[in-house]
Amino acid sequence: MIIIPFLIVVALQVAPTPPNQAAELLRTKDQMLLDAIAPGDRKVWEQALAADAVYVDENGTVMDRTEFLKQLDPLPAGASGSIQIASYSAHISGDLATVVHTDDEQENYHGQMLYARYLMTETWRREAGEWKLYLVHAYAVLKDPPAISLPAEALQQYVGRYVGGADLVYIIQWEGKQLIGGRQGGSMKPVLVEVRDVLFVPGQPRIRKIFQRDATGSITGFVDRRESWDLVWHRDRSGTP
């Protein structure tokens, strides 16, 4: 009569709490779902997705359950890869779970290696003791492009004062060995070259500064391109910054 209560107490102390168990279970399910993408294994996704699930992919395409499963095909010939969970966080509240995880993808594409990182947000709900996936939003984590080197005289062509409006001025300066730029009156940051006439500021991977030239090759201005939207800057020829 004394041993049984003691064993019960020990078991309660050793066993993980239900939220921890649920989080581990969901992580296992999510890794299985990721493993099923390359081979196009629809069965794994069919079992996990709720009847009215919604999937938003990294391109912003919104798909219902049927649409998502229809486009889930194996990687084409010459391509192979895997996706592994890098970090995982799950908040369990009763039968509802909100999940955030980052995933690292490696793809061998005809002998060339491609890499990507995704940020996934999900909503799971437990129904009749089984977790069902209701919402997935995939986001491709952006990174700065590789920078190239240009001769100093080529870089110095970008130096100048650029006007985007009556009270909107961007300054590019030459600081010994590199370009720096920033809004007038603000902090100056390094400006690097992706390809000739396409520059970027590290830490701002959504934006490219695309420079424009006239028929003589002189720079007339640039556009700050964020996805498909441009903020136009004209070179100020009235003086120097």
C-alpha positions in Angstrom: 0.0 0.0 0.0 3.0 2.3 0.5 4.9 1.3 -2.7 2.1 2.1 -5.2 1.7 5.8 -4.2 5.4 6.2 -4.1 5.7 4.9 -7.7 2.9 7.2 -8.8 4.8 10.2 -7.3 8.1 9.1 -9.0 6.3 8.7 -12.4 4.8 12.2 -12.1 8.2 13.7 -11.4 9.9 11.9 -14.3 7.3 12.2 -17.0 7.3 15.5 -19.0 4.4 17.8 -18.7 1.6 17.5 -21.3 2.6 20.8 -23.1 6.1 19.6 -23.5 4.9 16.2 -24.8 2.6 18.0 -27.2 5.4 20.3 -28.4 7.7 17.3 -29.1 4.9 15.5 -30.9 4.2 18.5 -33.1 7.9 19.0 -33.9 8.1 15.3 -34.9 5.0 15.8 -37.1 6.5 18.9 -38.7 9.7 17.2 -39.5 7.8 14.4 -41.1 5.9 17.0 -43.2 9.2 18.6 -44.3 10.6 15.2 -45.2 7.6 14.5 -47.4 8.1 17.6 -49.6 11.0 16.4 -51.7 9.4 13.1 -52.6 6.0 14.7 -53.0 4.5 12.4 -50.4 0.9 13.6 -50.2 -0.2 10.9 -47.8 1.7 12.5 -44.9 0.2 15.9 -45.6 -3.3 14.4 -46.1 -3.2 12.9 -42.6 -2.0 16.1 -41.0 -4.1 18.8 -42.7 -7.5 19.8 -41.4 -10.4 19.6 -43.8 -10.5 23.4 -44.2 -6.7 24.0 -43.8 -5.0 27.0 -45.5 -1.5 27.1 -46.8 0.3 30.3 -47.7 3.6 29.6 -49.5 6.8 31.7 -49.6 5.5 33.5 -52.8 2.3 34.7 -51.1 0.1 32.2 -52.9 -2.9 31.2 -50.7 -4.1 27.6 -51.2 -6.8 25.5 -49.6 -6.2 21.9 -48.7 -7.1 20.6 -52.1 -5.0 23.1 -54.0 -1.9 22.5 -51.8 -2.1 18.7 -52.2 -2.5 19.0 -55.9 0.7 20.9 -56.4 2.7 18.8 -54.0 4.8 16.8 -56.6 8.2 15.1 -56.3 11.3 17.2 -57.2 12.0 16.9 -60.9 14.8 14.7 -62.3 18.2 16.1 -61.5 17.1 17.7 -58.3 17.2 16.3 -54.8 17.2 17.8 -51.3 16.1 17.9 -47.7 14.7 20.4 -45.2 15.7 20.2 -41.5 14.1 22.1 -38.6 16.7 24.5 -37.2 14.7 26.0 -34.3 11.2 25.3 -33.0 8.9 27.0 -30.6 5.3 25.9 -29.7 2.8 27.5 -27.4 0.2 25.1 -26.3 -3.1 26.4 -24.9 -5.5 23.5 -24.3 -6.4 22.0 -27.7 -4.8 24.9 -29.6 -1.2 25.2 -30.6 0.7 28.1 -32.3 4.0 27.1 -33.7 7.0 29.0 -35.1 10.0 27.2 -36.6 12.9 28.0 -38.9 14.0 25.4 -41.5 17.2 25.0 -43.5 16.9 23.6 -47.0 19.7 22.1 -49.1 19.0 21.2 -52.7 21.3 19.5 -55.2 20.2 21.0 -58.5 21.9 19.2 -61.3 25.1 19.1 -59.3 24.9 22.6 -57.9 24.1 23.2 -54.3 21.3 25.6 -53.4 20.5 26.8 -49.9 17.5 28.5 -48.3 16.0 29.2 -44.9 12.3 29.4 -44.2 10.3 30.9 -41.3 7.1 28.9 -40.7 4.2 29.9 -38.6 1.4 27.4 -37.9 -1.8 26.8 -36.1 -2.6 23.3 -34.9 -5.8 22.1 -33.2 -6.4 18.8 -31.3 -9.5 17.0 -32.4 -10.6 13.7 -30.9 -7.1 13.3 -29.5 -5.3 14.0 -32.8 -3.5 17.2 -33.8 -4.7 18.7 -37.1 -2.9 21.5 -39.0 -5.2 24.4 -39.8 -2.9 27.2 -41.1 0.7 27.3 -42.5 2.4 30.5 -43.5 5.8 30.0 -45.1 8.3 32.9 -45.4 11.6 32.8 -47.3 14.2 34.4 -45.0 16.1 36.9 -47.1 19.9 37.3 -47.0 22.2 39.9 -48.3 23.6 39.0 -51.8 27.3 38.4 -52.2 29.2 41.7 -52.9 31.8 42.2 -55.7 34.8 44.5 -55.8 35.2 47.3 -58.3 38.1 49.6 -58.8 38.1 52.8 -56.6 37.5 55.0 -59.7 34.4 53.0 -60.6 33.0 53.2 -57.1 33.6 56.9 -56.8 31.3 57.4 -59.8 28.4 56.8 -57.4 29.4 59.5 -54.9 26.9 62.4 -54.9 23.8 64.0 -53.6 20.5 62.4 -54.7 17.1 64.0 -54.3 13.9 62.1 -53.9 11.7 65.0 -52.9 11.8 68.5 -51.4 12.8 67.1 -48.0 14.2 63.8 -49.1 18.0 63.6 -49.8 20.3 60.7 -49.9 24.1 61.2 -49.7 26.8 58.7 -51.0 30.3 59.4 -49.9 33.7 57.8 -50.5 35.4 56.9 -47.2 38.9 55.9 -47.9 38.3 52.4 -49.2 34.5 52.1 -49.4 31.2 53.8 -50.2 29.0 54.9 -47.4 25.5 56.3 -47.7 22.5 57.5 -45.8 19.7 60.0 -45.6 20.9 63.6 -45.1 21.2 64.2 -41.4 21.1 60.5 -40.5 23.6 57.8 -39.9 25.9 56.6 -42.8 26.2 52.9 -43.6 28.4 50.9 -45.9 27.1 50.6 -49.5 28.2 47.5 -51.4 28.0 46.4 -55.0 26.1 43.4 -56.1 26.8 43.9 -59.8 27.8 47.1 -61.7 25.2 49.8 -61.1 23.3 47.6 -58.6 24.2 48.5 -55.0 22.8 47.5 -51.6 23.1 48.3 -47.9 23.9 45.2 -45.7 21.0 44.3 -43.5 18.4 45.5 -46.1 18.1 42.5 -48.4 14.7 43.6 -49.7 16.1 46.8 -51.3 18.4 47.3 -54.3 19.8 50.7 -55.4 19.7 50.5 -59.2 21.6 53.3 -60.9 20.7 54.9 -64.1 23.0 56.5 -66.7 22.6 58.9 -69.6 23.8 58.3 -73.2 27.3 59.5 -72.2 27.5 57.0 -69.3 27.1 59.6 -66.5 25.0 58.6 -63.6 21.7 60.5 -63.5 20.2 58.9 -60.4 19.0 55.6 -59.0 15.9 53.9 -57.8 15.4 52.1 -54.5 13.7 49.0 -55.6 11.8 47.0 -53.0 10.3 44.0 -54.8 8.5 45.6 -57.7 8.2 49.1 -56.2 10.6 52.0 -57.0 11.5 55.1 -55.0 13.1 57.4 -57.5 16.2 59.6 -56.7 17.7 62.1 -59.1 21.3 63.2 -58.9 21.7 66.8 -57.7 24.1 68.6 -60.0 23.8 71.9 -58.2 26.7 71.2 -55.7 28.4 68.6 -53.6 27.2 67.1 -50.3 
